């Protein structure tokens, strides 16, 4: 009887110890899940913001480019006029040349915006670079998002299995939970670092 009671007490203590460790493990999973959720939210916000910034930049680029094309057409017309009438009076020629020079200056301003400090320029060259940079930032954010999504799913399932394992006292569920938890943690880390690429996640 005493031996049976001691054995039962030892088993009960082992069960409590096991439950404590699983509780700590679940708490760690919950922290990872919170971090993963934050990463997913940030990735979605970053993608949306970068996409909006890219769209606005390309709209501005197109408007400026249309303006530059008009300026270039005007300059070409005046240059063609000078070529077509070589005997044009000197005063008229000077006026047209001055107009062509003004159009060339406008063209340069629209292309490079040289009169502003370098970090504030909004010429077509700079707008093109900005648009491409925003698109690149959007693409990176979109690459991150699926890893966070799958990471959250694996971590949530791992938490559920670990919780069930406390009730059932089985070790198989704990092992499966740990495998899924490790996969979820790895996917979460990769969502931030993008150290590797899984083809089916984009």
C-alpha positions as CSV (number, residue, x, y, z in Angstrom):
1,X,0.0,0.0,0.0
2,X,2.7,2.5,1.0
3,X,4.7,1.6,-2.1
4,X,1.6,2.1,-4.3
5,X,0.9,5.4,-2.7
6,X,4.5,6.6,-3.2
7,X,4.4,5.4,-6.8
8,X,1.1,7.3,-7.4
9,X,2.6,10.4,-5.7
10,X,5.7,10.2,-7.9
11,X,3.6,9.8,-11.1
12,X,1.4,12.7,-10.0
13,X,4.6,14.8,-9.5
14,X,5.9,13.8,-12.9
15,X,2.6,14.7,-14.5
16,X,2.7,18.2,-12.8
17,X,6.3,18.7,-13.9
18,X,5.3,17.7,-17.4
19,X,2.4,20.1,-17.4
20,X,4.6,22.9,-16.1
21,X,7.1,22.4,-19.0
22,X,4.3,22.2,-21.5
23,X,2.8,25.4,-20.0
24,X,6.2,27.1,-20.5
25,X,6.4,25.7,-24.0
26,X,2.9,27.1,-24.8
27,X,3.9,30.5,-23.4
28,X,6.9,30.6,-25.7
29,X,4.7,29.6,-28.7
30,X,2.3,32.4,-27.7
31,X,5.1,35.0,-27.7
32,X,6.3,33.7,-31.1
33,X,2.8,33.9,-32.4
34,X,2.5,37.5,-31.2
35,X,5.8,38.4,-33.0
36,X,4.6,36.6,-36.1
37,X,1.3,38.5,-36.1
38,X,3.1,41.8,-35.7
39,X,5.4,40.9,-38.6
40,X,2.4,40.0,-40.8
41,X,0.6,43.2,-40.0
42,X,3.7,45.3,-40.7
43,X,4.3,43.5,-44.0
44,X,0.8,44.1,-45.2
45,X,1.0,47.8,-44.2
46,X,4.4,48.2,-45.8
47,X,3.1,46.6,-49.0
48,X,0.0,48.8,-49.2
49,X,2.0,52.0,-48.4
50,X,4.8,51.2,-50.9
51,X,2.2,50.3,-53.6
52,X,0.4,53.6,-53.0
53,X,3.6,55.6,-53.1
54,X,4.7,53.9,-56.3
55,X,1.3,54.6,-57.9
56,X,1.5,58.3,-56.9
57,X,5.1,58.6,-58.1
58,X,4.3,57.0,-61.5
59,X,1.3,59.3,-61.9
60,X,3.5,62.3,-61.2
61,X,6.1,60.9,-63.6
62,X,3.6,60.5,-66.4
63,X,2.3,64.0,-66.0
64,X,5.8,65.4,-66.1
65,X,6.8,63.2,-69.0
66,X,3.8,64.4,-71.0
67,X,4.8,68.0,-70.2
68,X,8.4,67.3,-71.3
69,X,7.2,65.7,-74.6
70,X,5.2,68.9,-75.4
71,X,8.3,71.0,-74.6
72,X,10.5,68.9,-76.9
73,X,7.9,69.0,-79.7
74,X,7.8,72.8,-79.5
75,X,11.6,73.0,-79.6
76,X,11.7,70.6,-82.5
77,X,9.2,72.7,-84.4
78,X,11.2,75.9,-83.9
79,X,14.4,74.1,-84.9
80,X,12.7,72.8,-88.1
81,X,11.5,76.4,-88.8
82,X,15.0,77.7,-88.6
83,X,16.2,75.0,-90.9
84,X,13.4,75.6,-93.4
85,X,14.0,79.3,-93.6
86,X,17.7,79.9,-93.7
87,X,17.3,83.5,-94.9
88,X,15.2,84.5,-91.8
89,X,15.8,88.0,-90.6
90,X,18.3,88.1,-87.8
91,X,15.9,89.5,-85.2
92,X,13.4,86.8,-85.8
93,X,16.1,84.1,-85.8
94,X,17.4,85.4,-82.4
95,X,13.9,85.3,-81.0
96,X,13.4,81.8,-82.1
97,X,16.8,80.7,-80.8
98,X,16.0,82.3,-77.5
99,X,12.7,80.3,-77.4
100,X,14.5,77.1,-78.3
101,X,17.0,77.7,-75.5
102,X,14.2,78.3,-73.0
103,X,12.6,75.0,-74.1
104,X,15.9,73.2,-73.7
105,X,16.2,74.6,-70.2
106,X,12.6,73.5,-69.4
107,X,13.5,70.1,-70.7
108,X,16.5,69.9,-68.4
109,X,14.5,71.1,-65.4
110,X,11.8,68.5,-66.1
111,X,14.4,65.7,-66.5
112,X,16.9,66.5,-63.7
113,X,15.4,69.3,-61.6
114,X,18.9,70.8,-61.2
115,X,17.9,73.9,-59.3
116,X,16.9,72.0,-56.1
117,X,19.2,70.3,-53.6
118,X,20.0,66.7,-54.7
119,X,17.8,65.0,-52.0
120,X,14.8,67.2,-52.9
121,X,14.9,66.8,-56.7
122,X,11.7,65.7,-58.5
123,X,12.9,65.5,-62.1
124,X,11.9,62.6,-64.3
125,X,15.2,60.8,-63.6
126,X,14.7,61.0,-59.9
127,X,11.0,60.1,-60.1
128,X,11.9,57.0,-62.1
129,X,14.4,55.9,-59.4
130,X,11.9,56.6,-56.7
131,X,9.1,54.7,-58.5
132,X,11.4,51.7,-58.9
133,X,12.5,51.9,-55.2
134,X,8.9,51.9,-54.0
135,X,8.1,48.9,-56.3
136,X,11.1,47.1,-54.9
137,X,10.0,47.8,-51.3
138,X,6.5,46.6,-52.1
139,X,7.8,43.4,-53.7
140,X,9.9,42.7,-50.6
141,X,6.9,43.2,-48.3
142,X,4.8,40.9,-50.5
143,X,7.5,38.3,-50.3
144,X,7.5,38.5,-46.5
145,X,3.8,38.2,-46.0
146,X,3.2,34.5,-46.9
147,X,5.9,33.3,-44.5
148,X,4.2,35.2,-41.6
149,X,0.8,33.7,-42.7
150,X,2.0,30.1,-42.7
151,X,4.1,30.8,-39.5
152,X,1.0,31.9,-37.7
153,X,-1.0,28.9,-38.9
154,X,1.8,26.4,-37.7
155,X,2.2,28.2,-34.4
156,X,-1.6,28.2,-33.7
157,X,-1.9,24.5,-34.5
158,X,1.2,23.8,-32.3
159,X,-0.5,25.6,-29.4
160,X,-3.7,23.7,-29.8
161,X,-1.9,20.3,-29.9
162,X,0.2,21.2,-26.9
163,X,-2.9,22.1,-25.0
164,X,-4.6,18.9,-25.9
165,X,-1.4,17.0,-24.9
166,X,-1.8,18.3,-21.3
167,X,-5.2,16.6,-21.1
168,X,-4.4,13.4,-22.9
169,X,-1.0,12.8,-21.3
170,X,0.3,11.6,-24.7
171,X,3.8,12.3,-26.0
172,X,3.0,12.0,-29.7
173,X,1.0,15.2,-29.7
174,X,3.8,17.0,-28.0
175,X,6.3,15.8,-30.6
176,X,4.0,16.9,-33.5
177,X,3.4,20.2,-31.7
178,X,7.1,20.8,-31.3
179,X,7.7,20.0,-35.0
180,X,5.0,22.5,-36.1
181,X,6.2,25.0,-33.6
182,X,9.8,24.8,-34.9
183,X,8.5,25.2,-38.5
184,X,6.4,28.2,-37.5
185,X,9.3,29.8,-35.7
186,X,11.5,29.2,-38.7
187,X,9.0,30.7,-41.1
188,X,8.5,33.7,-38.8
189,X,12.2,34.3,-38.7
190,X,12.4,34.0,-42.5
191,X,9.6,36.5,-42.8
192,X,11.8,39.1,-41.2
193,X,15.2,38.0,-42.7
194,X,14.2,36.4,-46.0
195,X,17.3,34.1,-45.8
196,X,15.7,31.5,-48.0
197,X,12.9,31.2,-50.5
198,X,10.2,28.6,-50.8
199,X,8.8,28.5,-54.3
200,X,5.2,27.7,-53.2
201,X,5.2,30.7,-50.9
202,X,6.2,33.1,-53.7
